[in-house]
Amino acid sequence: MLRSFAALALLVAAPVAAADSPAQARMRAAIAADAGRHVALLERLVNQNSGTFNLPGVRAVGEMIRGELEPLGFSVRWVDMARTGRSGHLIATRTGKGRGKRVLLIGHLDTVFEPNSPFQRFERRGDRAIGPGVGDDKGGLVVIVAALRAMKAAGTLDRANITVVLTGDEERPGQPTSAARADLIAAGKAADAALEYENLARENGRDHGTVARRSGSAWELNVTARTGHSSGVFGPSLGYGAIYEAARIIDTFRRTLMEPNATFNVGLIAGGTPATIDAGGSNVTATGKTNIVASTVVARGDLRTLTPEQDQRLRDGMARIVADHLPGTDANLKFYDTTPAMAPSAGNRALLATLNELNRELGLEEMPELDPAKRGAADSGFVAADVPTLGGLGVAGGGAHAEGEWIDLTSIPRQALRSAALITRLTEQPRSR
């Protein structure tokens, strides 16, 4: 174990960047000295179950992070979200002595793994850590803490104006979303730059920057039809039945609406006489017989788009297809908003350019833009319309949302150094508004 910690420390402490400023050199040294501490914090966070619906567990993870931020001079408060059916959010603020840009750091406390999941414990195998939420997003939380501690050691935290918003329901936002994300949206409006700490994207062994993410919304299709003996199907008295109508609608989506950066998955479907879906949209049931024309179909899916304009275009197209009924059928389509897109922007790309300038100074590889079709929705979508935003600043790993989720522990010091330098650079720049 000590040997592994030493390897992590050497990764950051090695004098690979002749361009290091004195502050950056101090950051590098502080992160190296804290390598073991960061892994121990990650282990504690992972071993505390914080599935979205484990409300006390989410709060417990928030208290762990409170214990990290308050000693750094942050004022920390817990925002209860009982009214949305969720645990709450941790919000921490630090008002520095400087007048530079105000930076918002975004992460989340919850995971997709509830207490009934068999996947519950942290495990280390060399430089790989395995555990529920180890990357999504507990590794990101550790990167935030490590970066802020490095800034404190380097003397750059004292002048910085920073807000940290860690939501407790990123994986399944509470309803209504307007209440569940009100504090995050307000923090975005007050900031000059936002940094989001979901998993780092890596392709072909190279780190990539996230300047855009697609939205995540849900849709529900309900089809009804005349029912009767199957011998009458396609005839004037019965028509085509609900299943043929649903098949027409969904296949027409596929044939006519596909375009870059847009997807409209069908996740659940049931047809019969009758078919039903529960209020949460996660369970469907159906009964019927082969010699009965189906009376009902229910289907539930998601819609992912890159811009508000694309989202509206796809919704309008889906609605037109649904309205063109086969004989003897009727159908309606509902949309449920969840997470808006983080559309690409000049401001987002400027943040990545600043990070790449720092990568060159720190002796780290430059990061090209990641194809946004390869990223899911995240809380950064709630602020990106109001403030330049850069995502994917957490740890590198894989298997998110599945048993066996893992991260590369050597990415913690690398990402912490990048963030400490980036936050410092941004908080030293004059405000533009």
Secondary structure, DSSP 4 states (H G I P E B T S, - for coil): -HHHHHHHHHHHHS---TT--HHHHHHHHHHHHTHHHHHHHHHHHHHS--BTT-HHHHHHHHHHHHHHHGGGT-EEEEEE-GGGTS-EEEEEEE--S--B-EEEEEEES-BS--TTSS----EEETTEEE-TTIIIIIIHHHHHHHHHHHHHHHT-STT-EEEEEEES-SSS--SSHHHHTHHHHHHHHH-SEEEE-SPPEEETTEEEBB--B--EEEEEEEEEE---BGGGTTSTTTTTHHHHHHHHHHHHHHHH---TT-B--EEEEEEESSEEE-TTSS-EEE---TTB---EEEEEEEEB-SSHHHHHHHHHHHHHHHHSPPTTEEEEEEEEEEE--B---HHHHHHHHHHHHHHHHHT----PBPPGGG----GGGGTTTTS-EEB--S--EE-TTSTT-EEETTHHHHHHHHHHHHHHHHHHSBP--
